[in-house]
């Protein structure tokens, strides 16, 4: 069975077992390794992608479920020349340590900030509940997100 979907703005086709996890197909078949394989059980958030604009864990989702969907991975939200605002804030605040949680956090927070561009610290903490980081302690991550609001205020 072939699965056709949009991947980072391009029409793509997967010909293989539709029960293959989306994460495995992204990493192995499409060579998009930004989606991280950490827990494989859906609770760490490292494999988050956007499916039709909504964050979903890709390790538990069979690729057959994305037929006709719009899938965006970390590779689709920015690039080295043009980082998205969350990526840039993470860079500015030196957030990344091992890097395993980074893509999922960017995907979570990018979606969260679309709906809530002026969050409180507590709202950012709540938004990160599904993302586990063992390196940073979260404070620099939250500071980075809060800086987006502060820098927007400064431009007014």
N, C-alpha and C positions, 0 to 999 in steps of 0.2 A: 504494500500500500504506500502510495506517495502522499506526503503532507506538504501543502503549499501554504506559505505564510509570508508576511513581510518581516524582515529582519533588519533592524537599523536602517529603515527606509528603502530597502531593496527587496524585491520579490525573490523568494528563495524556495527551493524544493528539497525535501528530505525523502529519500527512497530507502526505506529500511523498516525495521520493526517499529510500529507506532507506539509500542509500550516502552521504548527506550526513553529514559528520562530526558527532559529538555536540556538539563545541565550537561549530560553526557554528549548529546548531539551537538550542543553549542561548542563544547570543548574539543571533542574528538573529530566530529565531521565538518564543522564550520571553522575550526581552529580559532575560536574566540575564547581565549583563556582567562579573560578578566573575571568571568563568572567563576567563583571559587568553590571547590569541592572540599568542604571542611567536615561537617557532621554527617551529611547524607541522610539526615532524619528530619529536616525541616525546621529545626529550632534555632540555629545559629545566625541565620540571615545572610551568610556570605554568598549565597547563590541567588540572591534576589535579582529579578529582572522585572520589567514592566510588560504586562500583557494587556493590550488595549488601554494603556495608561495607568494600570493598577499594579502595585508591587505584588509579586507572587514568588514563592520559593520554587526554583526550577529543579531541585533535586527530587521532588516528589511528583512533579507534573509530567505525565507522559507526553512526548512530542505530538502524538496524535490529537491531543486536546487543543493544540494551537492552530489547527486547520483554519485558514482564513483570518487569523488574528494578526495584530500588529505587535511584534515583540521588539523591545528595546533592551539592549544590554549596556553595561558600563561603557563599552566601546562606542555606543551610539549617543551618549550624552555630552561628549566633548572629545577633544583631541589635544595633542601636545601644543598646538598653536592656539587653540581656543578652548581652554578649560571651562566647564560650566561653573557657575558661582560657588557651588558647594565644593567642587574639586579645588578651586582656587583658594577658598577659605581654608581648606584642609592643608594646602601647601603653605599658605601664609602663616598658619599657626603650628606648622611642623607636627601635624597630627599623626601621620603614618609612621608606624614602627615596623611590625612584620609585614603588614600589607594584606593579610588574609581577609580581614573584615571590611577593609576600605571600600571595595566595590559595592557591597551590599548596603553599607551605610550611606554612600552617595546616592544610591537608588532610592532608599527609604526617605532620606532627607530631601532629595529633589522633589519627590512627590508630595511630601508633607508641606514643604514651603510653597507649593503651588496653591494649596488650600488655606495655608496659614502663613502669610509672608511676614507677620510681626509676632512671632511666638514668644511666650515667656520661657524662662529657663525650665520650669516644671513641664511645660508643654513639649519642649525638645526632649527632655528626659523620657516622657511618656511615649513619644514617637519612636524612641530608640529601644523600646522594650524587646522587640523581636530581633535585635542585633547584638551579638555577643562579641566583646573585644577583651582579650586577655592581657593586652600590653599597655594601653594608654591610661586607664582609669577614668575615661570619659570626660573629664573636666576640660581638656583642650578641645575635644570634639564639640562640646556644648559652647565653649568660648568662641570657636570658629563660626558656628551657626549664628550665635548672637551678634557677631561682628557684621554679618550680612545686613541685619536690621540697622545697626549703628552706622554702617557706611552709607546705607540708603538715606538715613536721616541726615547725614552730613552733606549729601549732595543736593538737598532741597534748598 
